[in-house]
Amino acid sequence: MKRHKKLLLNLVFAAVILAAAAALLGDFRAVAAAGLRGCGGAPLTGDAARRALSLADAAIQRLGAQVNPKIVLSVLAAKLG
């Protein structure tokens, strides 16, 4: 496999990983927020829910600060195309 095809494959894989991480963090944040609202059955409540929500928000912010994989893939595709 040519070098640029391997690079493209690695970038696609990284984009999938970032998208999955964002989805999981969103779910984790929703569970923590439910605990703060006092929803029945929420595994976290009170201080633990507040802490989890804060950590989820920080992680989502850090993930959002990473290079946007769509932009990277678009630029690479334009150069290879």
N, C-alpha and C positions, 0 to 999 in steps of 0.2 A: 504494500500500500504506500502510495506516495506520501511524503511528509505533510503536505498541506491537507490531505484527506484525514490523516491522523489528528492533526491539529483541530480541524473542523469537528471531528468526532468527539474529541476531548472537550471542546467548547459546548457542544450540544449536551454532553453528559453533565457538565458543570451547570448549565442552564436548568436542566431537569432537577438537579440536586437543590439548587437555590429556590426553585419554585416549590418543591416539596417541603423544604424547610420553612418557607413563608407560610404555607398552608398549615403546617403543624403548629407553628407559633400562633397563628390566628386562632386555631382551635383551643390552644392552651390559654390564650388570653380570654377567650369567651367563657371558659370554665371558671377562671379566676374572677371575672366580672360577675358571673352568676352567683358565686359565693359571696361577693360583696353586696349583691342585691338581696341576699337571703333566700335565694331559690332553694326549695327542698331538694335534697339529694345531691347537692353540690359537695364535692369532696373537700373543698377548701372554704374556710370561713374566717372572718375577722382579720387578724394581723397576717395570717398565712396567705389569705387571698390577696390582701393588699400588696404583700411582698411579691407574690407570684405575678400579679398584674404589672407591677413596676419592672420586674425582670423581663417579662414578655415584651413590654413596650420598648425597653432598652435593646433587646435582641432584635426586634423588628426594625428599630431605627438603624442599628448597625448593619443589618442585612440590606436595608434600603440604600445605605451609603456605599455599598459595594458597586463595582462597575456593572452597569445594566447589561445583562447577557444578550438582550435583543439587539442592542446597539452594536455590541462586539460582533455578533453573528452577521448582522446586516453589512457591516464594514468589510468583514472577511469575505462574505459571499460576493460583494461588489468587486473586490480585488481579484477573487478567483474566477469570477464569471466572465 
